Amino acid sequence: MSADMSAPNDLESNWLPFTPNRQFKREPRLISRAKGAYYYKPDGTEVLDATAGLWCCNVGHCRDEVVQAIQQQAGELDFAPTFQFGHPKAFELASRIASLAPGDLDHVLFCNSGSEAADTALKIALAFHRVNGEASRTRLIGRERGYHGVNFGGTSVGGMVGNRKWYGNLLGGVDHLSHTYNRAEQAFAKGQPEWGAHLGDELQRLVDLHDASTIAAVIVEPMAGSTGVLPPPVGYLQRLRELCTKHGILLIFDEVITGFGRLGYATAAERFGVTPDIITFAKGITSGTVPMGGAIVRKHIYEAFQSGPDHVIDLFHGYTYSGHPLAAAAGLATLDLYRKDNLFVRAQALEPIFADAIMSLKGHKLIADIRTIGLAGAVDLVPIDGLPGKRGFETMRHAFHDENMMVRVSGDCIAFSPPLIVEKTQIEEIFHRFRKVLDRVA
Ligand SMILES: Cc1ncc(COP(=O)(O)O)c(C=O)c1O
């Protein structure tokens, strides 16, 4: 137990997720306050947030408008049952989200996280084919290096071995496309790599193997985030779209990271000019302030469920906290800020500055590759022989303790995704500090 009362007095009871707990409790990385582009340690030290928290705090931390909206909502309506009842702000938010979504994606089912959003989308896809008289379409296709959260559906279609191997057989009837990263062909590419569209044709191979009549959906992140910012090769998503349309397979874009401005647009679908059948979102919808996620579906998907008797539930799925009043209020205030501050366009304008800044690390002896698109970027570090992940972990540690900067580590890859309010000087500062960290861990 720490004698320092500015820190929580029992670090032991909290089993931190995706964290080496023993190490953390020996040398905690504690955050107790946030404002704008900064976090603050319990002793008041300012920490530059180079990750928008965990890819979520896009409008900057503790924005007054969002704080007030949440406070006011808490005093007005704490909770309304979500099954068979509703409250106005959830409807308003769904309409606002639908208006930001591409094509005829115009119905939103709310949940509370990206993981729930992925499982919600997969379940809707299965149920959709069943109500359409195609109940044989049960197979789900994900992609290597994909991350769709940690629930059983998302873990099953996900493609990160460390997240999968512990949990038995996961869902049956799942297959995976190859990931799209190839260092020999793509190293140090800014934006979408030219090489790799042909990997979309693997979907045809899986159709030939399993038959289209058995396949319900393909789920991909339009830009893989958690495995190190892998922008889609030029033409790749278009290829997936064509094949899904041809074979009656639903295409799901997991936009939990890419949604709400990370790539300079409301959705990656808009940026890449490819309209999926379902989009999942979370994180940026409330800028991380209150947990919320959801699935946006095309009109005909929603309509397919509307043919039963009037009193019978149309979709047997949902959460107690779907569209929770505090989350809905936070979401509305966050969307207002995206508009008021023109944050999506701001991210577009900052993209080349960010890209040049991260690419300036090229040539450092610890840098094996750099990828960047929108206000997201990642560097692959040269690993320490025989100790995979150690270089990445030490880099994250030193960034926090010595350079007062938060970066995101995934193995030996470090990702950057600052809040969309980040200033040019702060972007320069991020990579200035990061270079110092690299020199330290080299
Ligand atoms: C693409 C994607 N999907 C799903 C998730 C899971 O979100 P959550 O942690 O809110 O369950 C994440 C989280 O990083 C993500 O990046």
The ligand as an SDF file (V2000), in Angstrom:
LIG
                    3D

 16 16  0  0  0  0  0  0  0  0999 V2000
  -11.7000   -1.8660  -34.3600 C   0  0  0  0  0  0  0  0  0  0  0  0
  -12.0930   -2.1420  -32.9530 C   0  0  0  0  0  0  0  0  0  0  0  0
  -13.1940   -2.8720  -32.6950 N   0  0  0  0  0  0  0  0  0  0  0  0
  -13.5870   -3.1370  -31.4500 C   0  0  0  0  0  0  0  0  0  0  0  0
  -12.8800   -2.6740  -30.3680 C   0  0  0  0  0  0  0  0  0  0  0  0
  -13.3330   -2.9980  -28.9940 C   0  0  0  0  0  0  0  0  0  0  0  0
  -13.8180   -1.8930  -28.3500 O   0  0  0  0  0  0  0  0  0  0  0  0
  -14.0840   -1.9270  -26.7710 P   0  0  0  0  0  0  0  0  0  0  0  0
  -12.7490   -2.0000  -26.1340 O   0  0  0  0  0  0  0  0  0  0  0  0
  -14.8260   -0.6440  -26.5340 O   0  0  0  0  0  0  0  0  0  0  0  0
  -14.9290   -3.1190  -26.4960 O   0  0  0  0  0  0  0  0  0  0  0  0
  -11.7450   -1.8930  -30.5760 C   0  0  0  0  0  0  0  0  0  0  0  0
  -10.9860   -1.3580  -29.4510 C   0  0  0  0  0  0  0  0  0  0  0  0
   -9.9060   -0.8400  -29.5810 O   0  0  0  0  0  0  0  0  0  0  0  0
  -11.3350   -1.6350  -31.9030 C   0  0  0  0  0  0  0  0  0  0  0  0
  -10.2260   -0.9320  -32.1530 O   0  0  0  0  0  0  0  0  0  0  0  0
  1  2  1  0
  2  3  1  0
  2 15  2  0
  3  4  2  0
  4  5  1  0
  5  6  1  0
  5 12  2  0
  6  7  1  0
  7  8  1  0
  8  9  2  0
  8 10  1  0
  8 11  1  0
 12 13  1  0
 12 15  1  0
 13 14  2  0
 15 16  1  0
M  END
$$$$
